[in-house]
Amino acid sequence: MLLASMPASSALSAITIQSASTSQQDEPVRLRADLVVVVVTVVDAAGASVTTLKADDFEILENGNPQKISTFARHDDVPLHLVLVFDISGSVKSRLGFAKDSVVRFLKALVRSDDGVAIVSVSTDVVLEQSFTSDINLLTSTITRLSAKGATALYDGICLAADALSQRQGRRVIFIFSDGRDTISRATLQQTLKVLQWHDVVVYAINTAGRASSANLRELVGERTLETLTQQTGGQVFFPDRAEELDPVLARLAELLRTQYVLGFVSSEEAPEKTYRELVVRVKRPNMQAYARHGYYWSK
């Protein structure tokens, strides 16, 4: 499951977006099959989303070598495909209930008719509870019926979500609601990260345990797991400690997803297939930080 059906590098090969070398009024271009696509979120020094950048404001390095940005789009031009991964194991039982209404409000504020949202539950088993849809009523009813039980196959659930996203054309995002503690998955953390990088998936997470307040090993392992998954893929992890903090956190996440940039380049390097290539995305303007995946696996 982990590596057998990995697609070409571009997550947007069937999407028509703007060439970086043309104006917004020019004809769009069809993306090349060998295009490497990077989804980027940019914030200023105060943490506010930056929405006014152009292609020339970005720099991409692959294995330390500058790359020419050949396509550029903003979030409005590219559909969002999102998988909610709900950890419904016994360890999150006390926090699952208060999250449901907040997540529904988050989806109502975010999802458009050309977007798609799927829901995966993770406990002893991994279940695709709802396939991709933009129907808020369907999503609401699915979220409402989730109940806590069992152990935690978190990595297996994330791999299932990434595989489902690999068939979708557009921005690919996984939103994890979990304490980050995996107990029974067949996949490892490194295997899971490789699947995410191969399928060009950005991961965001809500740590249901909040920020670790002690040296409790289980809390720290879960926290580090979510930080690794999000940082390496260009996302972020949030640590709401109380129920009333969840709505503002989800509003922030919706803002980030509504203000993303999509950059594309054709690699200048020759390398064997399935070779890992490191990526660095920078903003040339001062006091701005770009969040993007740290690397990808190339396949023709």
Number of C-alpha atoms within 10 A of each C-alpha: 11 17 11 6 9 16 17 20 22 25 26 26 19 14 14 16 22 22 22 21 13 14 10 11 7 10 12 15 14 15 22 15 15 17 21 25 23 28 28 25 21 21 18 14 10 8 10 13 20 17 15 8 14 12 19 13 11 17 16 20 16 18 14 11 13 15 17 16 21 18 26 22 21 20 20 11 15 20 20 22 25 28 26 23 26 25 33 26 25 16 20 20 14 11 18 20 16 13 16 16 13 19 20 18 15 19 19 16 13 16 21 14 9 11 18 21 22 22 22 23 28 28 25 19 17 23 15 17 18 18 15 18 19 19 16 16 12 12 22 17 12 15 23 12 9 16 15 20 17 13 20 28 23 34 25 24 26 28 20 21 28 27 21 19 27 22 12 18 17 25 25 27 25 25 23 26 26 28 29 27 23 24 13 16 18 11 19 14 17 12 16 21 20 19 24 30 23 26 23 31 29 28 28 25 24 22 23 28 21 16 15 17 9 8 8 9 10 13 19 17 16 20 23 13 16 24 20 18 25 25 18 19 25 22 27 21 21 20 18 19 14 12 13 12 11 20 17 13 17 20 18 16 21 16 15 20 20 18 18 22 25 21 26 27 21 16 19 11 11 6 12 10 10 15 11 17 17 15 18 18 21 17 18 13 11 8 10 17 20 18 22 23 25 17 21 25 21 21 17 12
